[in-house]
């Protein structure tokens, strides 16, 4: 073998080795559709568990359930005083409240139907069974309202829509 051929073969090896080292640095041969599966999320924090003490019933509270109604309709009186403030606190230090007695029915089904009509109009309506002169009546109420002016506004709307004459009553808790 001649010395010129040896130099050419050696040069070809050197150029090939340089190509293997430099070409990957110049060009990115990675698949562009490859998904990076390395997580960029920090590790989960260390959280210590705690125990919560079970709530105990106070000694002053009895074991008998409360069977009294939330409020007493029979003690509600008509709100007729024009000089009365439409809001504020009553003599017990509780917020004043008003309810509307919209109608009274002899049959419970009629009262329930009317209550449903009021609820469809987005009024907070409920019924209550009362004894009037030895006869059972079912009254339909709307409320309670914390502002007498709102109760009066609802009264006007209800009276006009349902052709009634509602009564504004003091709400007695």
C-alpha positions in Angstrom: 0.0 0.0 0.0 1.3 3.4 -0.9 1.8 6.1 1.7 -0.7 8.4 -0.2 -3.4 5.8 0.2 -2.7 5.4 3.9 -3.0 9.1 4.4 -6.3 9.2 2.5 -7.7 6.4 4.6 -6.5 8.0 7.9 -8.0 11.3 6.8 -11.3 9.6 6.0 -11.4 8.1 9.5 -10.6 11.4 11.1 -13.3 13.2 9.0 -15.8 10.4 9.8 -15.0 10.7 13.6 -15.4 14.4 13.5 -18.7 14.1 11.6 -20.0 11.6 14.3 -19.2 14.1 17.0 -20.1 17.4 15.4 -23.3 16.5 13.3 -25.4 15.6 16.4 -24.4 18.9 18.0 -25.5 20.9 14.9 -28.8 19.1 14.1 -31.5 17.7 16.4 -32.4 14.3 15.2 -35.1 13.7 17.9 -38.7 12.9 16.9 -40.7 16.2 17.0 -43.8 14.2 17.9 -42.2 12.7 21.0 -43.9 13.4 24.3 -41.8 14.5 27.2 -42.7 12.2 30.0 -40.6 13.9 32.7 -42.6 15.3 35.5 -42.4 19.0 36.2 -44.5 18.7 39.4 -42.8 19.3 42.7 -43.0 16.4 45.2 -46.0 16.1 47.4 -45.7 18.0 50.7 -45.6 16.2 53.9 -48.9 16.6 55.8 -49.4 15.5 59.3 -52.8 14.1 60.0 -54.7 15.5 63.0 -57.5 14.0 65.0 -60.7 16.0 65.7 -62.4 15.6 69.0 -66.0 14.5 68.7 -68.5 17.2 69.7 -70.3 16.6 73.0 -73.7 17.8 73.9 -73.6 20.6 76.5 -74.9 19.5 79.9 -77.4 22.3 80.0 -79.2 21.0 77.0 -81.8 18.3 77.7 -82.3 15.1 75.8 -85.9 15.7 75.0 -86.5 17.0 71.4 -88.1 20.4 70.9 -91.7 20.0 69.7 -92.7 23.6 69.8 -93.4 25.4 66.5 -90.8 27.8 65.2 -93.1 30.7 65.7 -96.6 31.2 67.0 -99.1 32.5 64.4 -101.8 32.9 67.0 -99.8 35.7 68.8 -99.3 37.6 65.6 -101.2 40.9 65.5 -102.2 43.1 62.6 -99.6 45.8 61.9 -101.8 48.9 61.6 -99.6 51.5 63.3 -98.6 54.0 60.6 -95.9 55.7 62.9 -94.1 52.4 63.5 -90.6 52.0 62.0 -90.6 49.5 59.1 -87.5 47.8 60.6 -85.5 47.6 63.8 -85.6 45.5 67.0 -88.6 44.5 69.0 -88.8 44.7 72.8 -87.0 41.3 73.1 -84.0 42.6 71.2 -84.8 40.5 68.1 -85.3 41.9 64.6 -88.8 43.0 63.8 -90.6 40.8 61.3 -93.8 40.8 59.3 -95.8 38.1 57.6 -98.8 38.4 55.2 -102.0 36.5 55.8 -103.0 36.1 52.2 -106.2 33.9 52.5 -108.1 31.4 54.6 -109.8 28.2 53.4 -112.1 25.6 54.8 -110.4 22.8 52.9 -106.7 21.9 53.3 -106.4 21.0 49.6 -107.6 24.5 48.5 -105.0 26.1 50.8 -102.3 23.8 49.5 -103.2 24.6 45.9 -103.1 28.3 46.6 -99.8 28.0 48.4 -98.3 26.2 45.4 -99.5 29.1 43.1 -97.7 31.5 45.4 -94.5 29.4 45.5 -94.5 29.3 41.6 -94.4 33.1 41.8 -91.3 32.8 44.0 -93.0 33.8 47.3 -92.1 32.1 50.5 -95.6 30.7 51.2 -96.8 28.3 53.9 -100.0 27.1 55.4 -101.2 26.8 59.0 -104.2 25.1 60.5 -106.1 27.3 63.0 -109.4 27.0 65.0 -111.8 29.9 64.4 -115.1 29.9 66.4 -115.0 26.1 66.6 -114.3 25.6 62.9 -111.0 24.4 61.4 -109.5 26.8 58.8 -106.4 26.6 56.8 -104.6 29.9 56.3 -102.0 30.7 53.7 -99.1 33.0 54.8 -96.2 34.6 53.0 -93.0 35.6 54.7 -91.6 36.4 57.1 -90.1 39.7 55.9 -87.6 41.7 58.0 -88.7 45.0 56.4 -92.3 46.1 56.6 -92.0 48.0 53.3 -91.1 44.8 51.5 -94.1 43.1 53.1 -96.3 46.0 51.9 -94.8 45.7 48.4 -95.5 42.0 48.3 -99.0 42.6 49.6 -99.7 45.0 46.6 -98.3 42.5 44.1 -100.2 39.5 45.6 -103.5 41.4 45.9 -103.3 42.5 42.3 -102.2 39.1 40.9 -104.6 36.9 42.9 -107.4 39.4 43.7 -107.1 39.0 47.5 -106.9 41.5 50.4 -103.9 40.3 52.4 -103.3 41.4 56.0 -99.8 42.4 57.2 -99.2 40.8 60.6 -96.3 41.2 63.1 -94.1 38.2 63.1 -93.8 36.8 66.6 -91.0 34.2 67.0 
